[in-house]
Amino acid sequence: MQDLYSDDYSTPGYIVKAALRGAETKGLDLPKLLTQAGIDPKILDNPGDRIESSQFAVLLRNVWLTMKDEYLGFGSHTSKLGTFATMCQAVLPCHNLLHAIKRGGRFYNLFETAPKISVETTNDDHAIIKLDLDEIEDPDHFLTICSLVLLHRFGSWLIGNRITLVRAVFEFDEPVNSKDFRQFLSTECEFRYGCTGLVVPLKALNSPLIQNEANLKEFLINSPLDLVSKPIDLESYSGKVRRLIGRDFSVSAPGLEEVAENLHMTPQTLRRRLKDEGTNFQEIKDNLRRDLAIHYLNTSSQSVQEIAEILGFSETSNFHRAFKKWTGATPRKYRI
């Protein structure tokens, strides 16, 4: 299993800035928080820059512990550390996932400015797990995405099986960064919908819970931060494809057909599965090269030319152009 904060993932600067919106509102020293996480504060002025997701995870944890607030400063009232853990304990005895979500929703209804969670059946096959954050100031939709990711991954953990999302829906207009919404949730997204939430198969909600108190204790060691700050669902087809492509592009990377064979499916089926997750094989491959480039520039002493070769670029100039397209900076400037 790949490490939760693997060094071949990256987080864009605008997400870093959005994550700090609550801390900024509460008067925290943002440059200090960024520096403590090993992040150059200039990222706040350069939304196209990217950092390693391991750095982003450290930043979120620092904000979390400094503010002692599970809402990261986005609510008018704090959510004390341990609130999520108590909710987990409350839902564990439930007989199925639907029962657990409803009980979790009633739990959070006890608190001011807490997210409102409910379930609405749409037809015989699907239901919407609805999320209402009207009482929380979330202009960049950062907490919305975090909450939906948390709902999906926590629900999947409860039943011991990844919930295949039909799609995610949002009340607001489609933002310019909607592609990242799809990558975080590993599903297609629909905007200007009547509510915000996750459309899931009804059979998933009827699945029994399989976890126990011992499993919960281990699960809570790093939750919920770990659940929302890891950049991709490792059990999604996108995550599986990314791992199978590997990290060495200096040799011929496996193509779609070879990866599909490893996953015991036809290339056509794999294309369809990735499309359902809002991505495609080439996009996954390009993003992997981008994130590996950021990692090598941050952590290695290898020259730009050597990194370009590792990533499969025949000419260093091609790597320069690609990296500038990815981040807005040249490799050398990024490294300064």
C-alpha positions as CSV (number, residue, x, y, z in Angstrom):
1,M,0.0,0.0,0.0
2,Q,1.3,3.4,-1.0
3,D,2.1,5.8,1.9
4,L,-0.7,8.1,2.7
5,Y,1.4,11.1,2.0
6,S,3.4,9.7,-0.8
7,D,6.0,12.0,-2.3
8,D,4.6,11.6,-5.8
9,Y,1.6,13.8,-5.2
10,S,1.3,17.6,-5.2
11,T,-1.2,20.2,-4.0
12,P,-1.8,23.5,-5.9
13,G,-1.2,26.8,-4.3
14,Y,-4.8,28.0,-4.5
15,I,-5.9,25.0,-2.3
16,V,-3.2,25.9,0.2
17,K,-4.6,29.5,0.3
18,A,-8.2,28.3,0.5
19,A,-7.2,26.0,3.4
20,L,-5.8,28.9,5.4
21,R,-8.9,31.1,4.9
22,G,-10.3,30.3,8.3
23,A,-7.0,30.7,10.1
24,E,-6.5,34.1,8.4
25,T,-10.0,35.2,9.5
26,K,-9.1,34.3,13.1
27,G,-5.9,36.4,12.9
28,L,-3.2,33.6,12.7
29,D,0.2,34.3,11.3
30,L,0.0,32.6,7.9
31,P,3.7,33.0,6.9
32,K,4.7,31.5,10.2
33,L,2.4,28.5,9.7
34,L,3.7,28.0,6.2
35,T,7.3,28.3,7.2
36,Q,6.9,25.8,10.0
37,A,5.5,23.3,7.4
38,G,8.5,23.9,5.2
39,I,6.5,25.9,2.6
40,D,7.6,29.2,1.1
41,P,5.0,31.8,2.0
42,K,5.2,33.2,-1.5
43,I,2.8,30.5,-2.5
44,L,0.0,32.7,-1.2
45,D,0.6,35.0,-4.0
46,N,1.2,32.3,-6.7
47,P,-1.9,30.1,-6.9
48,G,-0.3,28.2,-9.8
49,D,2.7,27.0,-7.7
50,R,2.5,23.5,-6.2
51,I,3.9,21.9,-3.1
52,E,4.3,18.3,-2.1
53,S,1.2,16.9,-0.4
54,S,3.3,15.8,2.6
55,Q,4.0,19.4,3.2
56,F,0.3,20.3,2.9
57,A,-0.6,17.5,5.4
58,V,1.9,19.0,7.9
59,L,0.4,22.5,7.4
60,L,-3.2,21.3,8.0
61,R,-2.0,19.5,11.2
62,N,-0.3,22.6,12.4
63,V,-3.4,24.7,11.8
64,W,-5.6,22.0,13.5
65,L,-3.5,21.9,16.6
66,T,-2.8,25.6,16.8
67,M,-6.5,26.5,16.6
68,K,-7.8,23.4,18.4
69,D,-10.6,23.4,15.9
70,E,-11.7,20.6,13.6
71,Y,-13.4,23.2,11.3
72,L,-10.0,24.9,10.8
73,G,-11.4,28.3,11.7
74,F,-14.2,28.2,9.1
75,G,-17.1,28.2,11.6
76,S,-18.2,31.0,13.9
77,H,-17.8,28.5,16.7
78,T,-15.0,26.0,17.1
79,S,-15.4,22.3,16.8
80,K,-13.4,20.9,19.7
81,L,-10.7,18.3,18.9
82,G,-12.3,14.9,19.6
83,T,-15.7,15.8,18.2
84,F,-15.3,13.6,15.1
85,A,-13.9,10.7,17.2
86,T,-17.0,10.9,19.5
87,M,-19.3,10.8,16.4
88,C,-17.4,7.7,15.2
89,Q,-18.0,5.9,18.5
90,A,-21.7,6.9,18.3
91,V,-22.3,5.4,14.9
92,L,-20.3,2.2,15.3
93,P,-23.2,0.1,16.7
94,C,-25.5,1.0,13.8
95,H,-26.6,-2.0,11.7
96,N,-26.0,-0.5,8.3
97,L,-24.4,2.6,6.6
98,L,-27.7,4.4,6.1
99,H,-28.4,4.1,9.9
100,A,-24.9,5.3,10.6
101,I,-25.2,8.4,8.4
102,K,-28.5,9.4,9.9
103,R,-27.2,9.0,13.4
104,G,-24.0,11.0,12.5
105,G,-26.3,13.7,11.1
106,R,-28.3,13.9,14.4
107,F,-25.0,14.0,16.3
108,Y,-23.8,17.1,14.4
109,N,-27.2,18.7,14.7
110,L,-26.4,19.2,18.4
111,F,-23.8,21.8,17.6
112,E,-24.0,25.4,16.3
113,T,-22.7,26.0,12.7
114,A,-22.1,22.3,12.3
115,P,-22.6,20.7,8.8
116,K,-26.1,19.3,8.3
117,I,-26.1,15.8,6.9
118,S,-29.1,14.0,5.6
119,V,-30.0,11.3,3.1
120,E,-32.6,11.5,0.3
121,T,-33.6,8.6,-1.9
122,T,-33.8,9.7,-5.6
123,N,-35.0,6.4,-7.2
124,D,-34.9,2.7,-6.7
125,D,-31.2,2.6,-7.3
126,H,-29.6,5.8,-6.0
127,A,-29.7,8.1,-3.0
128,I,-28.1,11.5,-2.2
129,I,-26.1,12.0,0.9
130,K,-26.8,15.7,1.3
131,L,-24.4,18.2,3.0
132,D,-25.6,21.6,4.1
133,L,-22.8,24.1,5.1
134,D,-24.9,27.2,5.0
135,E,-23.9,28.1,8.6
136,I,-20.2,28.0,7.7
137,E,-18.2,30.6,5.8
138,D,-16.6,28.7,3.0
139,P,-16.1,31.0,0.0
140,D,-13.6,28.8,-1.8
141,H,-15.5,25.6,-1.1
142,F,-12.5,24.1,0.6
143,L,-14.4,22.8,3.7
144,T,-17.2,21.5,1.4
145,I,-14.7,19.3,-0.6
146,C,-13.0,18.2,2.6
147,S,-16.4,17.2,4.2
148,L,-17.5,15.2,1.1
149,V,-14.2,13.4,0.9
150,L,-14.4,12.6,4.6
151,L,-18.0,11.3,4.2
152,H,-17.0,9.1,1.3
153,R,-13.8,7.7,2.9
154,F,-15.3,7.2,6.4
155,G,-18.4,5.5,4.9
156,S,-16.2,3.2,2.9
157,W,-14.2,2.3,5.9
158,L,-17.3,1.6,8.0
159,I,-18.5,-1.0,5.5
160,G,-15.0,-2.3,4.5
161,N,-15.5,-1.6,0.9
162,R,-14.9,1.4,-1.3
163,I,-18.2,3.1,-2.2
164,T,-18.4,3.7,-5.9
165,L,-19.8,7.2,-6.3
166,V,-22.3,7.9,-9.1
167,R,-21.4,11.5,-9.0
168,A,-20.9,14.5,-6.7
169,V,-23.4,17.5,-7.0
170,F,-23.0,21.1,-5.9
171,E,-25.4,24.0,-5.5
172,F,-22.9,26.6,-6.7
173,D,-21.6,27.5,-10.2
174,E,-18.8,25.5,-11.6
175,P,-15.5,27.0,-10.4
176,V,-12.4,27.3,-12.6
177,N,-10.7,24.6,-10.6
178,S,-13.5,22.0,-11.1
179,K,-11.0,19.5,-12.5
180,D,-9.5,19.2,-9.0
181,F,-12.9,18.6,-7.5
182,R,-13.2,15.5,-9.7
183,Q,-9.7,14.4,-8.8
184,F,-10.2,14.7,-5.0
185,L,-13.5,12.8,-5.2
186,S,-12.6,10.4,-8.0
187,T,-16.0,11.0,-9.7
188,E,-17.8,13.2,-12.1
189,C,-19.2,16.5,-10.7
190,E,-22.4,18.3,-11.5
191,F,-22.8,22.0,-10.6
192,R,-25.8,24.3,-10.2
193,Y,-27.7,21.4,-8.8
194,G,-30.5,21.7,-6.2
195,C,-28.2,20.6,-3.3
196,T,-24.7,19.6,-2.4
197,G,-23.8,16.0,-1.8
198,L,-22.8,12.6,-3.0
199,V,-25.0,10.4,-5.2
200,V,-24.4,6.8,-4.2
201,P,-25.9,3.4,-5.0
202,L,-28.7,2.6,-2.7
203,K,-27.2,-0.9,-2.1
204,A,-24.1,0.8,-0.5
205,L,-26.3,2.4,2.1
206,N,-27.8,-0.9,2.9
207,S,-24.4,-2.5,3.5
208,P,-23.7,-3.7,7.1
209,L,-21.0,-2.1,9.2
210,I,-18.0,-4.4,9.8
211,Q,-15.8,-2.3,12.0
212,N,-15.4,-2.7,15.8
213,E,-13.9,-0.7,18.7
214,A,-10.4,-2.1,18.2
215,N,-10.4,-1.1,14.6
216,L,-11.8,2.3,15.4
217,K,-9.0,3.0,17.9
218,E,-6.4,2.4,15.1
219,F,-8.5,4.3,12.6
220,L,-8.7,7.4,14.8
221,I,-4.9,7.7,15.3
222,N,-4.6,10.0,12.4
223,S,-8.2,10.8,11.5
224,P,-10.0,12.8,10.3
225,L,-7.1,14.9,8.9
226,D,-5.5,11.9,7.1
227,L,-8.8,11.1,5.4
228,V,-9.2,14.6,3.9
229,S,-5.6,15.6,3.2
230,K,-4.4,12.6,1.2
231,P,-4.8,13.8,-2.4
232,I,-6.4,10.8,-4.1
233,D,-8.5,7.8,-3.2
234,L,-5.9,5.0,-3.4
235,E,-8.5,2.4,-4.0
236,S,-10.0,4.2,-6.9
237,Y,-9.1,3.1,-10.4
238,S,-7.2,6.4,-10.8
239,G,-5.1,5.5,-7.8
240,K,-4.5,2.0,-9.0
241,V,-3.5,3.1,-12.5
242,R,-1.1,5.7,-11.0
243,R,0.6,3.0,-8.9
244,L,0.9,0.6,-11.8
245,I,2.5,3.3,-14.1
246,G,5.2,3.7,-11.6
247,R,7.8,6.4,-11.0
248,D,10.5,5.8,-13.6
249,F,9.8,7.3,-16.9
250,S,13.4,6.9,-18.2
251,V,12.3,3.5,-19.4
252,S,9.1,2.8,-21.3
253,A,6.1,3.3,-18.9
254,P,3.3,0.7,-19.2
255,G,0.6,1.7,-21.5
256,L,-3.2,1.5,-21.1
257,E,-3.4,-2.1,-22.4
258,E,-0.7,-3.4,-20.0
259,V,-2.2,-1.6,-17.1
260,A,-5.7,-2.9,-17.9
261,E,-4.3,-6.4,-18.1
262,N,-2.8,-6.0,-14.6
263,L,-6.2,-4.9,-13.4
264,H,-7.8,-8.0,-15.1
265,M,-10.1,-5.9,-17.4
266,T,-10.2,-4.8,-21.0
267,P,-8.8,-1.5,-22.1
268,Q,-12.3,-0.4,-23.0
269,T,-13.6,-1.2,-19.5
270,L,-10.6,0.7,-17.9
271,R,-11.3,3.7,-20.1
272,R,-14.9,3.7,-18.9
273,R,-14.0,3.3,-15.2
274,L,-11.6,6.3,-15.5
275,K,-14.2,8.3,-17.3
276,D,-16.6,7.6,-14.4
277,E,-14.0,9.1,-12.1
278,G,-13.7,12.2,-14.2
279,T,-10.3,11.5,-15.7
280,N,-8.4,9.5,-18.4
281,F,-5.2,7.5,-18.7
282,Q,-3.1,10.3,-20.3
283,E,-4.2,12.8,-17.7
284,I,-3.1,10.5,-14.9
285,K,0.2,9.9,-16.6
286,D,0.8,13.7,-17.1
287,N,-0.2,14.5,-13.5
288,L,2.2,11.8,-12.2
289,R,5.1,13.3,-14.1
290,R,4.3,16.7,-12.8
291,D,4.1,15.6,-9.2
292,L,7.3,13.6,-9.5
293,A,9.1,16.6,-11.0
294,I,8.0,18.7,-8.0
295,H,9.3,16.1,-5.6
296,Y,12.7,15.7,-7.3
297,L,13.2,19.5,-7.5
298,N,12.3,19.8,-3.8
299,T,14.3,16.9,-2.4
300,S,17.1,15.8,-4.7
301,S,20.5,17.3,-5.8
302,Q,20.0,16.0,-9.3
303,S,20.4,18.6,-12.1
304,V,17.4,19.7,-14.1
305,Q,18.7,17.8,-17.0
306,E,18.9,14.6,-15.0
307,I,15.4,15.0,-13.7
308,A,14.1,15.6,-17.2
309,E,15.7,12.3,-18.2
310,I,14.2,10.4,-15.3
311,L,10.8,11.8,-16.3
312,G,11.2,10.6,-19.9
313,F,11.8,14.0,-21.6
314,S,14.2,13.6,-24.6
315,E,15.1,17.3,-24.4
316,T,15.5,19.4,-21.3
317,S,13.8,22.3,-23.2
318,N,10.7,20.1,-23.5
319,F,10.7,19.6,-19.7
320,H,11.1,23.3,-19.1
321,R,8.0,24.0,-21.3
322,A,6.0,21.3,-19.6
323,F,6.9,22.3,-16.1
324,K,6.1,26.0,-16.8
325,K,2.7,24.9,-18.1
326,W,2.1,22.8,-14.9
327,T,3.2,25.4,-12.3
328,G,3.8,28.8,-14.0
329,A,7.5,28.7,-13.2
330,T,10.6,27.1,-14.9
331,P,12.2,24.2,-13.0
332,R,15.2,26.4,-12.0
333,K,13.1,29.2,-10.8
334,Y,10.9,26.8,-8.8
335,R,14.0,25.4,-7.1
336,I,15.3,28.7,-5.9
